[in-house]
């Protein structure tokens, strides 16, 4: 479980920062389940990106990581529109 996000807490009850982290982790888990990424917790999000063979998937995943990093690892604020855009981008992967 990435970044202290608890699996049993509904995503809507999390802070915006935690929601972004949880969505990214859900995307990674879906890609692992589809055998598009290895199940290796030692790999960073950027290292996982290099494992994607499909250029479209790699670009879409890179977009999610690039959007998430300043929020999850920094203090970049999350506006409602950005959270909605992030959710939509994650659904496309």
OpenMM code with the backbone's topology and positions (N, CA, C; nanometers):
from openmm import Vec3, app, unit

residues = "UNK UNK UNK UNK UNK UNK UNK UNK UNK UNK UNK UNK UNK UNK UNK UNK UNK UNK UNK UNK UNK UNK UNK UNK UNK UNK UNK UNK UNK UNK UNK UNK UNK UNK UNK UNK UNK UNK UNK UNK UNK UNK UNK UNK UNK UNK UNK UNK UNK UNK UNK UNK UNK UNK UNK UNK UNK UNK UNK UNK UNK UNK UNK UNK UNK UNK UNK UNK UNK UNK UNK UNK UNK UNK UNK UNK UNK UNK UNK UNK UNK UNK UNK UNK UNK UNK UNK UNK UNK UNK UNK UNK UNK".split()
positions = [
    Vec3(0.0839, -0.1174, 0.0000),
    Vec3(0.0000, 0.0000, 0.0000),
    Vec3(0.0879, 0.1231, 0.0000),
    Vec3(0.0727, 0.2007, -0.1016),
    Vec3(0.1603, 0.3152, -0.1214),
    Vec3(0.1210, 0.4332, -0.0335),
    Vec3(0.2206, 0.5003, 0.0163),
    Vec3(0.2062, 0.6309, 0.0788),
    Vec3(0.1048, 0.6356, 0.1916),
    Vec3(0.0935, 0.5281, 0.2666),
    Vec3(0.0072, 0.5284, 0.3837),
    Vec3(-0.1416, 0.5295, 0.3531),
    Vec3(-0.1812, 0.4894, 0.2345),
    Vec3(-0.3230, 0.4861, 0.1990),
    Vec3(-0.3780, 0.3512, 0.2422),
    Vec3(-0.4808, 0.3535, 0.3245),
    Vec3(-0.5378, 0.2301, 0.3769),
    Vec3(-0.6413, 0.1751, 0.2781),
    Vec3(-0.6322, 0.0455, 0.2500),
    Vec3(-0.7163, -0.0182, 0.1486),
    Vec3(-0.8641, -0.0182, 0.1865),
    Vec3(-0.8979, -0.0210, 0.3139),
    Vec3(-1.0372, -0.0331, 0.3557),
    Vec3(-1.1099, 0.1008, 0.3643),
    Vec3(-1.0424, 0.2101, 0.3467),
    Vec3(-1.1036, 0.3422, 0.3534),
    Vec3(-1.1567, 0.3785, 0.2149),
    Vec3(-1.2863, 0.4151, 0.2040),
    Vec3(-1.3381, 0.4577, 0.0726),
    Vec3(-1.2572, 0.5762, 0.0198),
    Vec3(-1.2277, 0.5721, -0.1086),
    Vec3(-1.1402, 0.6740, -0.1678),
    Vec3(-1.1955, 0.8148, -0.1475),
    Vec3(-1.3269, 0.8287, -0.1457),
    Vec3(-1.3877, 0.9612, -0.1283),
    Vec3(-1.3578, 1.0203, 0.0092),
    Vec3(-1.3251, 0.9351, 0.1062),
    Vec3(-1.2967, 0.9827, 0.2420),
    Vec3(-1.1517, 1.0245, 0.2611),
    Vec3(-1.0709, 1.0058, 0.1587),
    Vec3(-0.9296, 1.0421, 0.1660),
    Vec3(-0.9103, 1.1881, 0.1264),
    Vec3(-0.7985, 1.2454, 0.1683),
    Vec3(-0.7643, 1.3801, 0.1222),
    Vec3(-0.7377, 1.3740, -0.0281),
    Vec3(-0.7396, 1.4872, -0.0944),
    Vec3(-0.7136, 1.4908, -0.2388),
    Vec3(-0.5772, 1.4312, -0.2714),
    Vec3(-0.4775, 1.4633, -0.1907),
    Vec3(-0.3427, 1.4092, -0.2094),
    Vec3(-0.3450, 1.2570, -0.1988),
    Vec3(-0.4138, 1.2043, -0.0989),
    Vec3(-0.4234, 1.0598, -0.0813),
    Vec3(-0.5042, 0.9952, -0.1934),
    Vec3(-0.6045, 1.0660, -0.2442),
    Vec3(-0.6835, 1.0129, -0.3555),
    Vec3(-0.5963, 0.9951, -0.4797),
    Vec3(-0.5123, 1.0945, -0.5080),
    Vec3(-0.4212, 1.0848, -0.6230),
    Vec3(-0.3290, 0.9641, -0.6054),
    Vec3(-0.2711, 0.9487, -0.4866),
    Vec3(-0.1819, 0.8366, -0.4586),
    Vec3(-0.2554, 0.7033, -0.4734),
    Vec3(-0.3781, 0.6969, -0.4231),
    Vec3(-0.4563, 0.5730, -0.4300),
    Vec3(-0.4931, 0.5394, -0.5739),
    Vec3(-0.5292, 0.6386, -0.6519),
    Vec3(-0.5648, 0.6152, -0.7926),
    Vec3(-0.4437, 0.5627, -0.8678),
    Vec3(-0.3283, 0.6235, -0.8475),
    Vec3(-0.2076, 0.5773, -0.9155),
    Vec3(-0.1754, 0.4334, -0.8751),
    Vec3(-0.1895, 0.4032, -0.7483),
    Vec3(-0.1638, 0.2660, -0.7018),
    Vec3(-0.2640, 0.1680, -0.7625),
    Vec3(-0.3898, 0.2096, -0.7766),
    Vec3(-0.4907, 0.1242, -0.8404),
    Vec3(-0.4555, 0.0967, -0.9862),
    Vec3(-0.4071, 0.1979, -1.0555),
    Vec3(-0.3651, 0.1808, -1.1947),
    Vec3(-0.2521, 0.0791, -1.2029),
    Vec3(-0.1530, 0.0935, -1.1147),
    Vec3(-0.0408, -0.0005, -1.1133),
    Vec3(-0.0918, -0.1422, -1.0889),
    Vec3(-0.1812, -0.1586, -0.9934),
    Vec3(-0.2345, -0.2918, -0.9627),
    Vec3(-0.3105, -0.3500, -1.0823),
    Vec3(-0.3881, -0.2673, -1.1520),
    Vec3(-0.4599, -0.3156, -1.2724),
    Vec3(-0.3610, -0.3588, -1.3800),
    Vec3(-0.2549, -0.2818, -1.3988),
    Vec3(-0.1544, -0.3165, -1.4995),
    Vec3(-0.0797, -0.4447, -1.4615),
    Vec3(-0.0576, -0.4655, -1.3339),
    Vec3(0.0046, -0.5903, -1.2872),
    Vec3(-0.0901, -0.7075, -1.3130),
    Vec3(-0.2179, -0.6892, -1.2802),
    Vec3(-0.3170, -0.7956, -1.3022),
    Vec3(-0.3282, -0.8317, -1.4506),
    Vec3(-0.3123, -0.7329, -1.5375),
    Vec3(-0.3191, -0.7566, -1.6828),
    Vec3(-0.1854, -0.8057, -1.7380),
    Vec3(-0.0882, -0.8292, -1.6489),
    Vec3(0.0452, -0.8778, -1.6857),
    Vec3(0.1218, -0.7788, -1.7746),
    Vec3(0.0918, -0.6497, -1.7579),
    Vec3(0.1612, -0.5460, -1.8339),
    Vec3(0.2771, -0.4860, -1.7540),
    Vec3(0.2748, -0.5084, -1.6236),
    Vec3(0.3828, -0.4643, -1.5355),
    Vec3(0.4214, -0.5796, -1.4436),
    Vec3(0.5493, -0.5838, -1.4031),
    Vec3(0.5898, -0.6862, -1.3060),
    Vec3(0.5422, -0.6481, -1.1656),
    Vec3(0.5196, -0.7486, -1.0854),
    Vec3(0.4823, -0.7255, -0.9461),
    Vec3(0.6110, -0.7178, -0.8641),
    Vec3(0.6736, -0.6016, -0.8675),
    Vec3(0.8010, -0.5826, -0.7991),
    Vec3(0.7940, -0.4541, -0.7173),
    Vec3(0.7705, -0.4658, -0.5863),
    Vec3(0.7566, -0.3459, -0.5030),
    Vec3(0.8839, -0.2623, -0.4929),
    Vec3(0.9960, -0.3150, -0.5380),
    Vec3(1.1212, -0.2392, -0.5327),
    Vec3(1.1286, -0.1332, -0.6433),
    Vec3(1.0445, -0.1462, -0.7466),
    Vec3(1.0482, -0.0520, -0.8591),
    Vec3(0.9684, 0.0740, -0.8277),
    Vec3(1.0239, 0.1881, -0.8654),
    Vec3(0.9531, 0.3152, -0.8500),
    Vec3(0.8502, 0.3287, -0.9615),
    Vec3(0.7633, 0.4283, -0.9491),
    Vec3(0.6648, 0.4525, -1.0545),
    Vec3(0.7337, 0.4790, -1.1883),
    Vec3(0.8417, 0.5551, -1.1860),
    Vec3(0.9139, 0.5837, -1.3108),
    Vec3(0.9835, 0.4599, -1.3665),
    Vec3(1.0344, 0.3741, -1.2814),
    Vec3(1.0955, 0.2499, -1.3288),
    Vec3(0.9891, 0.1573, -1.3876),
    Vec3(0.8719, 0.1558, -1.3278),
    Vec3(0.7625, 0.0751, -1.3824),
    Vec3(0.7247, 0.1236, -1.5221),
    Vec3(0.7292, 0.2533, -1.5418),
    Vec3(0.6958, 0.3112, -1.6724),
    Vec3(0.7805, 0.2481, -1.7837),
    Vec3(0.9065, 0.2237, -1.7561),
    Vec3(0.9966, 0.1660, -1.8561),
    Vec3(0.9612, 0.0219, -1.8894),
    Vec3(0.8824, -0.0419, -1.8054),
    Vec3(0.8439, -0.1812, -1.8271),
    Vec3(0.7265, -0.1960, -1.9230),
    Vec3(0.6558, -0.0876, -1.9481),
    Vec3(0.5389, -0.0941, -2.0378),
    Vec3(0.5842, -0.1008, -2.1829),
    Vec3(0.5354, -0.2003, -2.2546),
    Vec3(0.5768, -0.2207, -2.3942),
    Vec3(0.4952, -0.1360, -2.4911),
    Vec3(0.3677, -0.1197, -2.4649),
    Vec3(0.2793, -0.0464, -2.5545),
    Vec3(0.3065, 0.1043, -2.5414),
    Vec3(0.3406, 0.1712, -2.6522),
    Vec3(0.3710, 0.3156, -2.6449),
    Vec3(0.2546, 0.3994, -2.5915),
    Vec3(0.1316, 0.3625, -2.6261),
    Vec3(0.0150, 0.4370, -2.5776),
    Vec3(0.0039, 0.4232, -2.4251),
    Vec3(0.0183, 0.2988, -2.3755),
    Vec3(0.0122, 0.2755, -2.2310),
    Vec3(0.1246, 0.3500, -2.1600),
    Vec3(0.2433, 0.3470, -2.2191),
    Vec3(0.3598, 0.4127, -2.1581),
    Vec3(0.3362, 0.5635, -2.1483),
    Vec3(0.2824, 0.6239, -2.2526),
    Vec3(0.2554, 0.7675, -2.2534),
    Vec3(0.1461, 0.8033, -2.1522),
    Vec3(0.0382, 0.7250, -2.1493),
    Vec3(-0.0719, 0.7512, -2.0564),
    Vec3(-0.0253, 0.7357, -1.9117),
    Vec3(0.0531, 0.6329, -1.8855),
    Vec3(0.1056, 0.6092, -1.7511),
    Vec3(0.2019, 0.7221, -1.7107),
    Vec3(0.2879, 0.7629, -1.8031),
    Vec3(0.3826, 0.8717, -1.7760),
    Vec3(0.3078, 0.9996, -1.7393),
    Vec3(0.1974, 1.0252, -1.8071),
    Vec3(0.1158, 1.1430, -1.7784),
    Vec3(0.0642, 1.1374, -1.6344),
    Vec3(0.0153, 1.0200, -1.5925),
    Vec3(-0.0357, 1.0046, -1.4564),
    Vec3(0.0751, 1.0270, -1.3529),
    Vec3(0.1908, 0.9696, -1.3775),
    Vec3(0.3023, 0.9841, -1.2838),
    Vec3(0.3469, 1.1296, -1.2767),
    Vec3(0.3576, 1.1941, -1.3904),
    Vec3(0.4008, 1.3337, -1.3952),
    Vec3(0.3026, 1.4250, -1.3218),
    Vec3(0.1733, 1.3970, -1.3358),
    Vec3(0.0725, 1.4761, -1.2645),
    Vec3(0.0788, 1.4498, -1.1141),
    Vec3(0.1031, 1.3249, -1.0765),
    Vec3(0.0964, 1.2865, -0.9348),
    Vec3(0.2165, 1.3305, -0.8529),
    Vec3(0.3348, 1.3250, -0.9095),
    Vec3(0.4566, 1.3488, -0.8307),
    Vec3(0.4580, 1.4791, -0.7518),
    Vec3(0.4272, 1.5946, -0.8122),
    Vec3(0.4329, 1.7177, -0.7324),
    Vec3(0.3264, 1.7243, -0.6229),
    Vec3(0.2223, 1.6453, -0.6382),
    Vec3(0.1151, 1.6423, -0.5384),
    Vec3(0.1504, 1.5451, -0.4268),
    Vec3(0.1852, 1.4238, -0.4660),
    Vec3(0.2104, 1.3169, -0.3692),
    Vec3(0.3400, 1.3389, -0.2927),
    Vec3(0.4437, 1.3846, -0.3615),
    Vec3(0.5750, 1.4000, -0.2971),
    Vec3(0.6088, 1.5440, -0.2633),
    Vec3(0.5234, 1.6357, -0.3022),
    Vec3(0.5478, 1.7765, -0.2738),
    Vec3(0.4268, 1.8366, -0.2052),
    Vec3(0.4140, 1.9654, -0.2149),
    Vec3(0.3023, 2.0346, -0.1522),
    Vec3(0.2126, 2.1023, -0.2545),
    Vec3(0.2117, 2.0506, -0.3767),
    Vec3(0.1291, 2.1088, -0.4818),
    Vec3(-0.0179, 2.0868, -0.4461),
    Vec3(-0.0980, 2.1931, -0.4439),
    Vec3(-0.2402, 2.1771, -0.4093),
    Vec3(-0.3173, 2.1043, -0.5198),
    Vec3(-0.4262, 2.0410, -0.4816),
    Vec3(-0.5103, 1.9686, -0.5753),
    Vec3(-0.6454, 2.0377, -0.5822),
    Vec3(-0.6800, 2.0843, -0.7001),
    Vec3(-0.8114, 2.1444, -0.7208),
    Vec3(-0.9072, 2.0360, -0.7681),
    Vec3(-1.0361, 2.0571, -0.7476),
    Vec3(-1.1376, 1.9579, -0.7834),
    Vec3(-1.1295, 1.9204, -0.9311),
    Vec3(-1.1081, 2.0183, -1.0175),
    Vec3(-1.1005, 1.9916, -1.1615),
    Vec3(-0.9804, 1.9024, -1.1938),
    Vec3(-0.8703, 1.9251, -1.1243),
    Vec3(-0.7508, 1.8441, -1.1486),
    Vec3(-0.7736, 1.7010, -1.1016),
    Vec3(-0.8391, 1.6843, -0.9885),
    Vec3(-0.8696, 1.5512, -0.9376),
    Vec3(-0.9608, 1.4771, -1.0350),
    Vec3(-1.0609, 1.5453, -1.0881),
    Vec3(-1.1514, 1.4839, -1.1855),
    Vec3(-1.0759, 1.4451, -1.3125),
    Vec3(-0.9875, 1.5321, -1.3591),
    Vec3(-0.9065, 1.5027, -1.4780),
    Vec3(-0.8173, 1.3815, -1.4528),
    Vec3(-0.7609, 1.3731, -1.3337),
    Vec3(-0.6732, 1.2612, -1.2987),
    Vec3(-0.7516, 1.1302, -1.2989),
    Vec3(-0.8722, 1.1346, -1.2413),
    Vec3(-0.9560, 1.0149, -1.2380),
    Vec3(-0.9895, 0.9688, -1.3806),
    Vec3(-1.0217, 1.0621, -1.4678),
    Vec3(-1.0543, 1.0278, -1.6064),
    Vec3(-0.9327, 0.9707, -1.6781),
    Vec3(-0.8173, 1.0300, -1.6579),
    Vec3(-0.6948, 0.9803, -1.7222),
    Vec3(-0.6625, 0.8398, -1.6736),
    Vec3(-0.6838, 0.8131, -1.5471),
    Vec3(-0.6570, 0.6797, -1.4917),
    Vec3(-0.7509, 0.5753, -1.5500),
    Vec3(-0.8734, 0.6126, -1.5747),
    Vec3(-0.9703, 0.5182, -1.6314),
    Vec3(-0.9349, 0.4787, -1.7743),
    Vec3(-0.8626, 0.5619, -1.8439),
    Vec3(-0.8250, 0.5326, -1.9831),
    Vec3(-0.7153, 0.4269, -1.9918),
    Vec3(-0.6483, 0.4011, -1.8809),
    Vec3(-0.5387, 0.3037, -1.8835),
    Vec3(-0.5894, 0.1654, -1.8517),
] * unit.nanometer
topology = app.Topology()
chain = topology.addChain("A")
for resn in residues:
    res = topology.addResidue(resn, chain)
    for name in ("N", "CA", "C"):
        topology.addAtom(name, app.Element.getBySymbol(name[0]), res)
